[in-house]
Amino acid sequence: MLFRSFLILLFIVTFQSCSKDELVYEPKEKVDPYSLYKEALEAFERNEFFFASKKFSEAELNFEEVDLAAKSAVMSSFSLYAINFYDEAIDNIDRYIKTYPSDKNVIYAEYLKTIIYFEQISDEKKDLKPLIDADNSIDRFIKKYPNSEYSIDLKFKKDLIQNQLAAKELFVAKYYISTQKWVPAINRLKVIVEKFDQTIFIEEALHRLVEVNYHIGLKEEANKYAQILGYNYNSSEWFEQSYKILNKDYKIKKIERDKTFDEENNFFKKIIKMIK
């Protein structure tokens, strides 16, 4: 992925400066931590991430200088992330933060942890837990580092997560509609209206509320949601669909789609996938 390649490059640039020029003491251990770090970094740059993680961990244990030990711990975590050892990477990051809470690179580690949660998100038909974990992790990071450059990236990712959470609710609601379980369908749709009203799924959720309530005879409720949909999105296709339910003689206009728009939209979706 383009984003992952960029992130790996960022970490290489950030953490590669560890040379014997910084040496201010003579190591007591027989193993030279600088040699271990150099070996680990070379392996990292060859994409031999598992070996690199092992060597960074060895370097951490042999460094007497706390800053260099902490740097090795972060690089070990990032190496594990690079080969999708997500659980191990998170455990390593948590240990690093607990061991070196004042280290200058804590922000990088916490950002990496959040990215790991984000990258484990699947589609709306699968487990909800990774979505919630990622959303909570992003909230914690933004609250702790509101002015960080990483927060800008995470705010964008949070928008994607909100859309996926809404998509999950809509998927379940549609399943309940297909099985004629009207009450749980309505409850799921209301979650979208109440929690995810800024997502792209709000219009369809309002339309489905019109559709279901009208079908079970709750016409006042159907009218209420139709009015909300009409007031906020009266030019959308979902409003037309809802208007048709309440006004049987209304004919929905067929609009030819702009091929240029479709091409641009498809390109945008590809970019989203690359970022994810």
TORKOL-4160 file (C-alpha; in steps of 0.2 Angstrom, whole numbers, padded with zeros to 4 digits, m for minus):
276
<pt num="1" X="0000" Y="0000" Z="0000"/>
<pt num="2" X="0006" Y="0018" Z="m0004"/>
<pt num="3" X="0002" Y="0024" Z="0014"/>
<pt num="4" X="0012" Y="0009" Z="0022"/>
<pt num="5" X="0027" Y="0013" Z="0010"/>
<pt num="6" X="0026" Y="0031" Z="0015"/>
<pt num="7" X="0025" Y="0026" Z="0034"/>
<pt num="8" X="0040" Y="0014" Z="0033"/>
<pt num="9" X="0050" Y="0028" Z="0024"/>
<pt num="10" X="0045" Y="0040" Z="0038"/>
<pt num="11" X="0051" Y="0028" Z="0051"/>
<pt num="12" X="0068" Y="0025" Z="0042"/>
<pt num="13" X="0072" Y="0043" Z="0041"/>
<pt num="14" X="0066" Y="0046" Z="0059"/>
<pt num="15" X="0075" Y="0032" Z="0068"/>
<pt num="16" X="0091" Y="0028" Z="0057"/>
<pt num="17" X="0102" Y="0040" Z="0066"/>
<pt num="18" X="0111" Y="0030" Z="0078"/>
<pt num="19" X="0130" Y="0029" Z="0076"/>
<pt num="20" X="0145" Y="0027" Z="0087"/>
<pt num="21" X="0148" Y="0046" Z="0085"/>
<pt num="22" X="0135" Y="0047" Z="0099"/>
<pt num="23" X="0145" Y="0036" Z="0111"/>
<pt num="24" X="0148" Y="0044" Z="0127"/>
<pt num="25" X="0153" Y="0028" Z="0137"/>
<pt num="26" X="0161" Y="0012" Z="0135"/>
<pt num="27" X="0148" Y="m0003" Z="0135"/>
<pt num="28" X="0151" Y="m0015" Z="0149"/>
<pt num="29" X="0143" Y="m0029" Z="0140"/>
<pt num="30" X="0152" Y="m0040" Z="0128"/>
<pt num="31" X="0139" Y="m0037" Z="0114"/>
<pt num="32" X="0141" Y="m0020" Z="0105"/>
<pt num="33" X="0124" Y="m0013" Z="0104"/>
<pt num="34" X="0129" Y="m0001" Z="0090"/>
<pt num="35" X="0133" Y="m0016" Z="0079"/>
<pt num="36" X="0117" Y="m0024" Z="0084"/>
<pt num="37" X="0107" Y="m0009" Z="0079"/>
<pt num="38" X="0117" Y="m0007" Z="0063"/>
<pt num="39" X="0113" Y="m0025" Z="0058"/>
<pt num="40" X="0095" Y="m0022" Z="0063"/>
<pt num="41" X="0094" Y="m0007" Z="0052"/>
<pt num="42" X="0102" Y="m0015" Z="0037"/>
<pt num="43" X="0090" Y="m0029" Z="0038"/>
<pt num="44" X="0075" Y="m0017" Z="0040"/>
<pt num="45" X="0080" Y="m0008" Z="0024"/>
<pt num="46" X="0081" Y="m0025" Z="0015"/>
<pt num="47" X="0063" Y="m0028" Z="0021"/>
<pt num="48" X="0069" Y="m0042" Z="0032"/>
<pt num="49" X="0058" Y="m0036" Z="0046"/>
<pt num="50" X="0057" Y="m0052" Z="0057"/>
<pt num="51" X="0076" Y="m0053" Z="0058"/>
<pt num="52" X="0077" Y="m0034" Z="0061"/>
<pt num="53" X="0064" Y="m0034" Z="0075"/>
<pt num="54" X="0075" Y="m0048" Z="0084"/>
<pt num="55" X="0091" Y="m0038" Z="0082"/>
<pt num="56" X="0082" Y="m0021" Z="0087"/>
<pt num="57" X="0076" Y="m0030" Z="0103"/>
<pt num="58" X="0094" Y="m0037" Z="0106"/>
<pt num="59" X="0101" Y="m0019" Z="0104"/>
<pt num="60" X="0088" Y="m0012" Z="0116"/>
<pt num="61" X="0094" Y="m0025" Z="0130"/>
<pt num="62" X="0112" Y="m0020" Z="0127"/>
<pt num="63" X="0111" Y="m0001" Z="0126"/>
<pt num="64" X="0115" Y="0008" Z="0143"/>
<pt num="65" X="0109" Y="0024" Z="0135"/>
<pt num="66" X="0090" Y="0025" Z="0139"/>
<pt num="67" X="0087" Y="0035" Z="0123"/>
<pt num="68" X="0095" Y="0023" Z="0112"/>
<pt num="69" X="0087" Y="0008" Z="0120"/>
<pt num="70" X="0070" Y="0017" Z="0118"/>
<pt num="71" X="0073" Y="0020" Z="0100"/>
<pt num="72" X="0078" Y="0002" Z="0097"/>
<pt num="73" X="0061" Y="m0003" Z="0105"/>
<pt num="74" X="0051" Y="0008" Z="0094"/>
<pt num="75" X="0060" Y="0001" Z="0078"/>
<pt num="76" X="0057" Y="m0017" Z="0084"/>
<pt num="77" X="0038" Y="m0013" Z="0086"/>
<pt num="78" X="0038" Y="m0005" Z="0068"/>
<pt num="79" X="0047" Y="m0020" Z="0061"/>
<pt num="80" X="0033" Y="m0032" Z="0068"/>
<pt num="81" X="0020" Y="m0020" Z="0061"/>
<pt num="82" X="0028" Y="m0021" Z="0044"/>
<pt num="83" X="0025" Y="m0040" Z="0043"/>
<pt num="84" X="0008" Y="m0039" Z="0050"/>
<pt num="85" X="0012" Y="m0046" Z="0067"/>
<pt num="86" X="m0001" Y="m0034" Z="0074"/>
<pt num="87" X="m0004" Y="m0041" Z="0091"/>
<pt num="88" X="0015" Y="m0043" Z="0094"/>
<pt num="89" X="0018" Y="m0025" Z="0088"/>
<pt num="90" X="0004" Y="m0018" Z="0100"/>
<pt num="91" X="0011" Y="m0028" Z="0115"/>
<pt num="92" X="0029" Y="m0021" Z="0111"/>
<pt num="93" X="0022" Y="m0004" Z="0109"/>
<pt num="94" X="0013" Y="m0005" Z="0126"/>
<pt num="95" X="0029" Y="m0011" Z="0134"/>
<pt num="96" X="0039" Y="0003" Z="0127"/>
<pt num="97" X="0027" Y="0016" Z="0133"/>
<pt num="98" X="0027" Y="0009" Z="0150"/>
<pt num="99" X="0046" Y="0007" Z="0151"/>
<pt num="100" X="0050" Y="0024" Z="0142"/>
<pt num="101" X="0035" Y="0035" Z="0146"/>
<pt num="102" X="0046" Y="0051" Z="0144"/>
<pt num="103" X="0054" Y="0046" Z="0128"/>
<pt num="104" X="0053" Y="0059" Z="0114"/>
<pt num="105" X="0047" Y="0046" Z="0102"/>
<pt num="106" X="0031" Y="0041" Z="0112"/>
<pt num="107" X="0020" Y="0050" Z="0100"/>
<pt num="108" X="0027" Y="0040" Z="0085"/>
<pt num="109" X="0023" Y="0024" Z="0095"/>
<pt num="110" X="0006" Y="0029" Z="0099"/>
<pt num="111" X="0002" Y="0035" Z="0081"/>
<pt num="112" X="0009" Y="0018" Z="0075"/>
<pt num="113" X="m0002" Y="0009" Z="0087"/>
<pt num="114" X="m0017" Y="0018" Z="0081"/>
<pt num="115" X="m0013" Y="0014" Z="0063"/>
<pt num="116" X="m0012" Y="m0004" Z="0067"/>
<pt num="117" X="m0029" Y="m0004" Z="0074"/>
<pt num="118" X="m0035" Y="0005" Z="0058"/>
<pt num="119" X="m0027" Y="m0007" Z="0046"/>
<pt num="120" X="m0036" Y="m0022" Z="0054"/>
<pt num="121" X="m0053" Y="m0014" Z="0049"/>
<pt num="122" X="m0062" Y="m0025" Z="0037"/>
<pt num="123" X="m0079" Y="m0022" Z="0028"/>
<pt num="124" X="m0095" Y="m0019" Z="0036"/>
<pt num="125" X="m0101" Y="m0037" Z="0035"/>
<pt num="126" X="m0088" Y="m0043" Z="0047"/>
<pt num="127" X="m0082" Y="m0041" Z="0065"/>
<pt num="128" X="m0086" Y="m0024" Z="0073"/>
<pt num="129" X="m0073" Y="m0024" Z="0086"/>
<pt num="130" X="m0058" Y="m0018" Z="0075"/>
<pt num="131" X="m0069" Y="m0003" Z="0070"/>
<pt num="132" X="m0073" Y="0001" Z="0088"/>
<pt num="133" X="m0054" Y="m0001" Z="0093"/>
<pt num="134" X="m0048" Y="0010" Z="0079"/>
<pt num="135" X="m0061" Y="0023" Z="0083"/>
<pt num="136" X="m0057" Y="0024" Z="0101"/>
<pt num="137" X="m0038" Y="0024" Z="0098"/>
<pt num="138" X="m0040" Y="0038" Z="0086"/>
<pt num="139" X="m0050" Y="0048" Z="0099"/>
<pt num="140" X="m0037" Y="0045" Z="0112"/>
<pt num="141" X="m0023" Y="0051" Z="0101"/>
<pt num="142" X="m0032" Y="0067" Z="0095"/>
<pt num="143" X="m0036" Y="0071" Z="0112"/>
<pt num="144" X="m0018" Y="0069" Z="0118"/>
<pt num="145" X="m0010" Y="0077" Z="0103"/>
<pt num="146" X="m0023" Y="0089" Z="0096"/>
<pt num="147" X="m0010" Y="0099" Z="0086"/>
<pt num="148" X="0000" Y="0085" Z="0080"/>
<pt num="149" X="0003" Y="0083" Z="0061"/>
<pt num="150" X="m0003" Y="0065" Z="0064"/>
<pt num="151" X="m0019" Y="0071" Z="0071"/>
<pt num="152" X="m0024" Y="0078" Z="0054"/>
<pt num="153" X="m0021" Y="0061" Z="0046"/>
<pt num="154" X="m0031" Y="0052" Z="0059"/>
<pt num="155" X="m0046" Y="0064" Z="0058"/>
<pt num="156" X="m0048" Y="0059" Z="0040"/>
<pt num="157" X="m0047" Y="0041" Z="0045"/>
<pt num="158" X="m0060" Y="0043" Z="0059"/>
<pt num="159" X="m0072" Y="0050" Z="0045"/>
<pt num="160" X="m0069" Y="0033" Z="0036"/>
<pt num="161" X="m0072" Y="0023" Z="0052"/>
<pt num="162" X="m0088" Y="0033" Z="0055"/>
<pt num="163" X="m0094" Y="0029" Z="0038"/>
<pt num="164" X="m0090" Y="0010" Z="0040"/>
<pt num="165" X="m0099" Y="0010" Z="0057"/>
<pt num="166" X="m0114" Y="0017" Z="0049"/>
<pt num="167" X="m0112" Y="0005" Z="0035"/>
<pt num="168" X="m0112" Y="m0009" Z="0048"/>
<pt num="169" X="m0128" Y="m0003" Z="0056"/>
<pt num="170" X="m0137" Y="m0001" Z="0039"/>
<pt num="171" X="m0131" Y="m0018" Z="0033"/>
<pt num="172" X="m0139" Y="m0026" Z="0049"/>
<pt num="173" X="m0155" Y="m0015" Z="0047"/>
<pt num="174" X="m0157" Y="m0021" Z="0029"/>
<pt num="175" X="m0155" Y="m0039" Z="0035"/>
<pt num="176" X="m0169" Y="m0036" Z="0048"/>
<pt num="177" X="m0180" Y="m0029" Z="0035"/>
<pt num="178" X="m0177" Y="m0044" Z="0023"/>
<pt num="179" X="m0183" Y="m0055" Z="0037"/>
<pt num="180" X="m0197" Y="m0043" Z="0042"/>
<pt num="181" X="m0191" Y="m0040" Z="0059"/>
<pt num="182" X="m0197" Y="m0022" Z="0059"/>
<pt num="183" X="m0193" Y="m0016" Z="0077"/>
<pt num="184" X="m0174" Y="m0021" Z="0077"/>
<pt num="185" X="m0173" Y="m0014" Z="0059"/>
<pt num="186" X="m0180" Y="0003" Z="0065"/>
<pt num="187" X="m0168" Y="0003" Z="0080"/>
<pt num="188" X="m0153" Y="0000" Z="0069"/>
<pt num="189" X="m0158" Y="0014" Z="0057"/>
<pt num="190" X="m0161" Y="0026" Z="0072"/>
<pt num="191" X="m0143" Y="0023" Z="0077"/>
<pt num="192" X="m0137" Y="0030" Z="0061"/>
<pt num="193" X="m0148" Y="0045" Z="0062"/>
<pt num="194" X="m0143" Y="0049" Z="0080"/>
<pt num="195" X="m0124" Y="0044" Z="0079"/>
<pt num="196" X="m0119" Y="0045" Z="0061"/>
<pt num="197" X="m0129" Y="0059" Z="0054"/>
<pt num="198" X="m0113" Y="0066" Z="0046"/>
<pt num="199" X="m0110" Y="0050" Z="0036"/>
<pt num="200" X="m0115" Y="0046" Z="0018"/>
<pt num="201" X="m0127" Y="0034" Z="0024"/>
<pt num="202" X="m0139" Y="0046" Z="0033"/>
<pt num="203" X="m0150" Y="0049" Z="0018"/>
<pt num="204" X="m0153" Y="0030" Z="0015"/>
<pt num="205" X="m0156" Y="0027" Z="0033"/>
<pt num="206" X="m0170" Y="0041" Z="0034"/>
<pt num="207" X="m0178" Y="0033" Z="0018"/>
<pt num="208" X="m0178" Y="0016" Z="0026"/>
<pt num="209" X="m0186" Y="0023" Z="0041"/>
<pt num="210" X="m0200" Y="0031" Z="0030"/>
<pt num="211" X="m0201" Y="0014" Z="0021"/>
<pt num="212" X="m0203" Y="0003" Z="0036"/>
<pt num="213" X="m0214" Y="0014" Z="0046"/>
<pt num="214" X="m0226" Y="0017" Z="0032"/>
<pt num="215" X="m0226" Y="m0002" Z="0029"/>
<pt num="216" X="m0231" Y="m0006" Z="0047"/>
<pt num="217" X="m0244" Y="0008" Z="0047"/>
<pt num="218" X="m0235" Y="0021" Z="0057"/>
<pt num="219" X="m0239" Y="0034" Z="0044"/>
<pt num="220" X="m0235" Y="0049" Z="0056"/>
<pt num="221" X="m0218" Y="0042" Z="0060"/>
<pt num="222" X="m0215" Y="0039" Z="0041"/>
<pt num="223" X="m0220" Y="0057" Z="0037"/>
<pt num="224" X="m0209" Y="0064" Z="0051"/>
<pt num="225" X="m0193" Y="0055" Z="0044"/>
<pt num="226" X="m0199" Y="0060" Z="0026"/>
<pt num="227" X="m0199" Y="0079" Z="0032"/>
<pt num="228" X="m0182" Y="0077" Z="0039"/>
<pt num="229" X="m0175" Y="0069" Z="0023"/>
<pt num="230" X="m0184" Y="0082" Z="0013"/>
<pt num="231" X="m0178" Y="0097" Z="0023"/>
<pt num="232" X="m0160" Y="0092" Z="0023"/>
<pt num="233" X="m0158" Y="0082" Z="0007"/>
<pt num="234" X="m0173" Y="0087" Z="m0005"/>
<pt num="235" X="m0163" Y="0085" Z="m0020"/>
<pt num="236" X="m0157" Y="0067" Z="m0017"/>
<pt num="237" X="m0163" Y="0051" Z="m0025"/>
<pt num="238" X="m0168" Y="0044" Z="m0008"/>
<pt num="239" X="m0180" Y="0059" Z="m0005"/>
<pt num="240" X="m0188" Y="0055" Z="m0022"/>
<pt num="241" X="m0190" Y="0037" Z="m0016"/>
<pt num="242" X="m0198" Y="0042" Z="0000"/>
<pt num="243" X="m0209" Y="0055" Z="m0009"/>
<pt num="244" X="m0215" Y="0041" Z="m0020"/>
<pt num="245" X="m0220" Y="0030" Z="m0005"/>
<pt num="246" X="m0231" Y="0044" Z="0002"/>
<pt num="247" X="m0237" Y="0050" Z="m0015"/>
<pt num="248" X="m0241" Y="0035" Z="m0025"/>
<pt num="249" X="m0245" Y="0045" Z="m0041"/>
<pt num="250" X="m0227" Y="0053" Z="m0041"/>
<pt num="251" X="m0216" Y="0047" Z="m0055"/>
<pt num="252" X="m0197" Y="0047" Z="m0051"/>
<pt num="253" X="m0187" Y="0056" Z="m0064"/>
<pt num="254" X="m0173" Y="0046" Z="m0073"/>
<pt num="255" X="m0157" Y="0055" Z="m0073"/>
<pt num="256" X="m0143" Y="0050" Z="m0085"/>
<pt num="257" X="m0127" Y="0048" Z="m0075"/>
<pt num="258" X="m0112" Y="0058" Z="m0079"/>
<pt num="259" X="m0098" Y="0046" Z="m0085"/>
<pt num="260" X="m0085" Y="0058" Z="m0080"/>
<pt num="261" X="m0092" Y="0059" Z="m0063"/>
<pt num="262" X="m0092" Y="0040" Z="m0062"/>
<pt num="263" X="m0074" Y="0039" Z="m0067"/>
<pt num="264" X="m0069" Y="0052" Z="m0054"/>
<pt num="265" X="m0078" Y="0043" Z="m0041"/>
<pt num="266" X="m0070" Y="0027" Z="m0045"/>
<pt num="267" X="m0053" Y="0035" Z="m0044"/>
<pt num="268" X="m0057" Y="0042" Z="m0027"/>
<pt num="269" X="m0063" Y="0025" Z="m0021"/>
<pt num="270" X="m0046" Y="0018" Z="m0027"/>
<pt num="271" X="m0037" Y="0032" Z="m0017"/>
<pt num="272" X="m0047" Y="0027" Z="m0002"/>
<pt num="273" X="m0042" Y="0009" Z="m0003"/>
<pt num="274" X="m0023" Y="0014" Z="m0005"/>
<pt num="275" X="m0024" Y="0025" Z="0010"/>
<pt num="276" X="m0032" Y="0011" Z="0020"/>
